[in-house]
Each structure stands twice: as structure tokens, then as C-alpha cells.
Amino acid sequence: MKLNVSCFTALFLSAGACAGTVIYTDSAHPVAGNPGPEVTVVLLDAPDRLQAQMFGPLPADPAQAEQQARAIVSSQAFQQRQQELSGAYVGLTHAWTLGLEKYPAVVFDDRWVVYGTTDVGTATQQLNAWKEKAQ
């Protein structure tokens, strides 16, 4: 299936787009508390969930599945949600470029990673303790 190139443009123009404090998680590991407006939350399973919502279950027959997928891609609803899907892939791609090994993770300035929590306060304390110990 040929996809619209504009879906993927944002993926390649997003280097550094997630700098600052970013929580990388999925829907099975909800964000603890209210991280605040300066913290970006990236749900790593968002692209799969959005595609499942948009396409639903496709028929087992490849020809029917292709026909249904083409109808969905050309629909007005898909055009409206295309940017949302593209944005979800931007976050996922950035996680890959950072080399995140597991999640949840809190990333500070694309440089410091604290694994195992979605709580920014806890992650900040752990990072500061590590930095003090490393000095």
C-alpha cells in the first residue's frame, strides 16, 4: 500500500524536538501524578493504538483488506487523524534515536535517563543522587 509521504515528513524533521524532560511510557504504565506542562509524555504504543482505532480488524483476504485500507486512507476521518498518527511516530522514533533500552523512562535534555519510573520528581532525585555520587 502506498502511504502519503507527508505522514513521514515530520519523522525526519524532528531531531531534538523532544529535548527537555520527556517521559517515555506506554498505556500499561500510566504517568504518576501531574508531571506539569513543561514535561512531554510520549506513549510508545500510541501508533499501534491509533492504527487499530482507525483501521480496526482487516479482513483475512488480502484483496478485501487492501480495499478496506484504501477506503480508510482516502477518508476524511483519516486525513484529520493523519497528523496525530504522524506525531505519535515522531515520539517513538525519537525514543529509538536515543537508544532507550526499556520503559518507562524519564529522559532529561536527551542526555540523562532514569529507567523504571514515570514520576519526574522521583527521577530527578535519582539523577541528582547519581550525579553527586559520580563527582
TAUR-V745963 format. One record per residue. BURIAL is I if it has 9 or more other C-alpha atoms within 8 Angstrom, else O. D_CENTER is the distance of its C-alpha to the mean C-alpha in Angstrom with 2 decimals. Layout:
BEGIN
{{BURIAL | D_CENTER} {BURIAL | D_CENTER}}
END
This chain:
BEGIN
{{O | 23.22} {O | 22.84} {O | 19.69} {O | 19.83} {O | 19.18} {O | 17.85} {I | 14.60} {I | 13.96} {O | 15.71} {I | 12.92} {I | 11.21} {O | 14.42} {O | 15.25} {I | 12.35} {O | 13.91} {O | 14.13} {O | 12.20} {I | 10.44} {I | 13.85} {I | 15.34} {I | 14.10} {I | 10.45} {I | 9.71} {I | 7.24} {I | 8.11} {I | 8.33} {O | 10.82} {O | 13.64} {O | 13.36} {O | 13.55} {I | 13.64} {O | 17.27} {O | 19.27} {O | 18.43} {I | 16.57} {O | 17.96} {O | 17.05} {O | 16.69} {I | 13.74} {I | 10.14} {O | 7.98} {I | 4.24} {I | 4.45} {I | 4.02} {O | 6.67} {I | 5.94} {I | 7.10} {O | 9.94} {O | 10.86} {I | 11.10} {I | 13.10} {I | 15.19} {O | 15.98} {O | 16.95} {I | 18.87} {O | 20.00} {O | 22.17} {O | 23.75} {O | 27.40} {O | 28.46} {O | 30.66} {O | 28.86} {O | 30.84} {I | 30.07} {I | 26.35} {I | 26.33} {O | 28.36} {I | 26.14} {I | 22.94} {I | 24.83} {O | 25.96} {I | 22.52} {O | 21.17} {O | 24.28} {O | 24.13} {O | 23.75} {O | 21.12} {I | 18.83} {I | 19.59} {O | 18.58} {O | 15.16} {I | 14.51} {I | 13.14} {O | 10.66} {I | 9.55} {I | 9.70} {I | 7.61} {I | 4.65} {I | 5.78} {I | 6.46} {I | 3.66} {I | 3.85} {I | 7.35} {I | 7.95} {I | 7.51} {O | 9.91} {O | 12.13} {O | 12.58} {O | 13.73} {I | 12.24} {O | 14.58} {O | 13.45} {I | 11.63} {I | 11.80} {I | 12.24} {I | 13.11} {I | 13.27} {I | 16.06} {O | 16.61} {I | 14.70} {O | 17.79} {O | 18.21} {I | 16.18} {I | 17.26} {I | 16.25} {O | 16.94} {I | 16.39} {I | 14.26} {I | 17.40} {I | 17.50} {O | 21.30} {O | 21.65} {I | 19.38} {O | 21.45} {O | 24.62} {I | 23.73} {I | 22.85} {O | 26.06} {O | 28.11} {O | 26.95} {O | 27.75} {O | 31.15} {O | 31.95} {O | 31.10} {O | 33.53}}
END
